[in-house]
Amino acid sequence: MQHRKVIIIGSGPAGFTAAIYASRANLSPLLLRGPTPGGWLTITTEVENFPGFPKGVMGPELMQLMEDQAARFGTTLEVDTIQSVDLHARPFVLTGERGQYSCDALIIGTGATPRTLGIPGEKELTGYGVSTCATCDGAFFRNQVVALAGGGDSACEEAAFLSRFASKVYLIHRRDQLRASKIMQERVFENPKIEILWNKEILEVQGSKKEGVKAIVLRDNKSDETSNLETAALFVAIGHVPNTNLFQGLLETDSHGYLVTIPGTSKTNIPGVFVCGDVQDPVYRQAITAAGTGCMAAIDAERYLEGLGK
């Protein structure tokens, strides 16, 4: 069994930032990367809103730079998918597909997975006009027609955000009424740039990586008729699933499954276990906010270990 003072699970902006800070504190952390090394930024094309890159940076490049920086300061990086954790034991014990690990402090940055429609063209064109983050990618479609799938508060918020840039926003909902709160609905109804297409289901995204999204195929759920809607982008806002299966019954979660931290900290209900990034953030879900909480987790872990005399 491999033992470390600090183990970090997750290799997105939160995990790598935690690794950088923990390494510089001479904690020699081990960072375990799962099936999506680098997190969701590795399938993102250009990132324009991360500080320090005035001309933008490609998502995979940004994550490689973070990885290189963490390694430079002494982080050990290994690829393994953790299958179970024992947080009752001291030290904590983690069992993966390739080995077993123990640690005095655990930092969790496993992220959240956006829900997708699961339709033809969606996966292939993700990063080329299909996006799950309007805040990240909306500015790329100035003065263009875009579409957004969803009907909850997040969808309404993102539709309103997109209307700042796009010439037209089609909000596509499969039912005849939105699930969003009344105040969010009113904002959408009153926005002249937003048109709601009721009782519509998206069947396919058309386009190519070279030309981007060109159109989406819709089906009317009442008449069963299909039609094409020309659009430069499709934003999917049907929710996220926090990657917390490992910690069910061990760590406190909110009603949506996100890990809960003590306000103003990265601490959980178990001393020595810290959380950062999208796995504890149902609101912002940005690379920069994830990185900030990664910093918090590393500092909290360092202070915790100091208290233990380690």
Order of alpha helices (4+ residues) and beta strands (2+ residues): beta-alpha-beta-beta-beta-alpha-beta-beta-beta-beta-beta-beta-alpha-beta-alpha-beta-alpha-beta-beta-beta-beta-beta-beta-beta-alpha
